[in-house]
Amino acid sequence: MTQAQHFPDEQERERVEKALQKSEARFRLVVEAAPNAMVMIDPDGKIEMVNAQAERVFGYGRDELLGHPVEMLVPERFRHQHPGLRKAFFADPQSRPMGAGRELYGLRKDGTEFPVEIGLNPIETDEGTMVLSAIVDISTRKRLEDRFKRLVEFAPNAMVMINATGRIEMVNAQAERVFGYARSELLGQSIEMLVPERFREHHPGLRGTFFSDPKSRPMGVGRDLYGLRKDGTEFPVEIGLNPIETEEGTMVLSAIVDISDRKQKEAHIQSALREKDVLLGEIHHRVKNNLQIVHSLLDLQSGIILDSVALDMLQDSKNRIRSMALIHQTLYQSRDFSGVDFGTFLDSLLPHLVGSYSANPSIITMNTNADEVQLPINAAIPCGLIVNELISNAIKHAFPNGKPGEISVDLRRTGEIDDLGEWIVLSVTDNGVGMSEEINLEESETLGLQLVSLLTDQLHGTMEIQRNSPTRFTIKFPVPNRSG
């Protein structure tokens, strides 16, 4: 074989060598520029290559690492296991994470340990198979995870974290106390073990709905939720759901509050409120009955009195008593003891007043226009008496000699609200003969008009009078807020 025949083979060899050198140089550049610490070792554990990030992470210079056993980067308590694990890898070299399911630690030059994640990748070289390890310092992540676990562990509520299949991944001490299980009895089990049997059928579907659109929210809004203890007893709960992103995917952290005490207190409050309603109803019923008895006694008394002035005075007194009795009757019938529906009260009062004073009730037309106003009893009674006096006065004096007429009662909410409450306007209007300029409410000799002035003051209100065309009394007063 001539030299000329060898020449192409040498050229090919040189080309291949250059390509290999170029490929190796590129490989080294990639390893050197990698963001993670990269350490390559041979089957004996001798370090063959490191990058700059490995120097920074472990605190060694490159010359202090090359040629030395990789065990120098392994904490002493793990070193005895390492050769066997390395041998197992080289027996079946595949790219995979190292120590799946175990916590791994690296050892710095200064002797400090730090948590790591390691990815193993077999590399074929001229010297045989080696393993290139990508090492990530996860100290920051571990600190955050540990902080998260501490927060969960010491949370005042029971905390249970599950994955998308419903398997329990984490619980805290309060969850153990609330449900009566030890932690070891819960981890890895289905969350349905904590759900009463009658709700289990629908629980996986509800869980799937949450994981399809994971958002922080309360669970089961508008429904009563229950947990199931180890001893088989059920208890009412409130549950807050919070999606948590983990390396294993999205999970849900449930904050569970045992609301047994609150439910018991609510039941006691409801029972007390029912008892209070019964008591208030009985009180208003008895007050109304007592006032009706007084009304009946006055009625009997008027049967033996012949003096017309005295009879008029008795009639006025009877109407005042009836007005107060109607307030209590309206409260009793509505069963809402926080306030009197004043429109309902007026509808009952006005026909009675016309019938008691007018010889021909049909000639006087009564108009009522009332907004939906609930007056507390301490405002309803004086307001009712004011209406009683003004209507009685109009019926007796505005339409002499049987003249027909019209009386209107208006009750309006002004929308004005201040520290005293919401302001209400009551007006009583008639189209009768008008009111003399000589009449002064402050100095009036009639009890009725004196009462109107006194009761307006009691309501902390103001009064305006339009004496003619038409005659109108306008009283503006505040109604305290119910919450106040």
Phi, psi and omega in degrees: 000131185273166177298326180297326180289328179286337189300314179299323179295320179294322178297317180296318179297317179297320180296317180295317180298317179296320179296319178295318179297319179295318179296318179295319179297319179296317179301315181295322178297317180296314179298317183296323183273356183299142180287342179262160174292130182241126180227124178250131181232159176267178182301338178274358180089009180278134182285122182255336183202142171221161174248177183298324180294327176296321177298316182293317184293316185266346177081009178259153167282158183301320182292341178279347183255316185300131179087353181262158180291143182296341180299343177295341179261006183250130177306145188304324185291346179254353190296324184294336180274337193297313180302320179295319179294322179295317180298320179296323179294313183291339175290334179214072187290115177219148176293125182193162173286149179272140173061042181306128180086356179244155174273129182250148180224144171256165181236119179280168179299326182280004176091356179279147178259156177209146182287143182223159164242139186230128172254132183254132180224117178290138180234127177271125180231174177299332181272004180110190182286133173233171177239129177259119182258126173262117189246125181245125174283113183253028182302314182297315180297319180296322178298316179295318179296317180296321178295317178300315181296322178294317179299317179294315184299320185260011177298145181289342180260160172292129181241127180226124179250131180233160175267185186294339179272357179092008179279135182285123182254336183203141171221161176248178183298324181294327177296321177299316182293317185292316185266346177082009178259151168283155181305318182296336179278345184259317186300131180085352181268166178285140180297337181297344177294342180260005183251131177306145188304324185290347179254353189295325185303321185268350187296315179302322178296319178295322178296317178299322178298318179296314184290339176285338177213071187289116177219150174292125182194161173287150179269140172062047180302129179085359179243153173277126181252148181223145172254164181237120179280167178301326182280004176091355179279147177259156178209146181288142183223159164243139185230128172254132182254132181225118178289138180234126177274125179231173177296334180272005180111185181289133173234171178238128176259119182257126173262117189245124181246125174283112184255027180302314181298317181296317179299320180295317179294320178298320179296319178296319180297315179299319178296317179295321179295320178297318178297320179297318179298317178299315181295313180297320178300318179295319180298310182296323179296316181290320178299314179301315180297319179296319178295323178294326176296315178299318179301317180293322178297318177295324179297317177296319181296321182293340180289341182248007179257132181259338182291124185293325180295316179296322178297318178299319180295319177296320180297318177300316180296318179299319181292324177295317179295319180296321178301314179293322179295323180295325176302310181293325179293318179298318177298314183297319183287327181282334184065008174255098188275004179278342181191158180260128172288102191288334176296317177297319178299315181297320180299331179274324187284314192297314179301324180296318181296317179298317181292331185276337184251333187260133177292333179228084186302334186291343183277350178250120180266129179253129176241132178237127175230103185233127169293165177287101184233127175255114180258131173297156188300329180288346173257329184293320182294309177296324179293320178296321178293323177299313179300317179303313183292317184290320178293315179301316181297318181293317181297321184282327191239340187277340186231075183289157174057035176071020180294134178289158180193183184223134177236133180238138174241124180239137176230117187232142170273129183275339187084354178278130179228130176220198183297334180279340180129202179268133184273134181241144177244123175249128177228138177239121187235140172223155180255034182277208189284351179095177185240129183298143177294341183284342182281124178243117183301324183293330184245015183296142179273348181276136183297323184301309182291327175298318179298319180302315180295314181295319182290327175297317176298320180298328179277001185059037184251182177234156182228136173238144182236127169252116194278333185218156169051062349269178174276130183217130170257125179240119182241126180245127184213155180268146173247116181302145176299143182297326180291336179276000000 
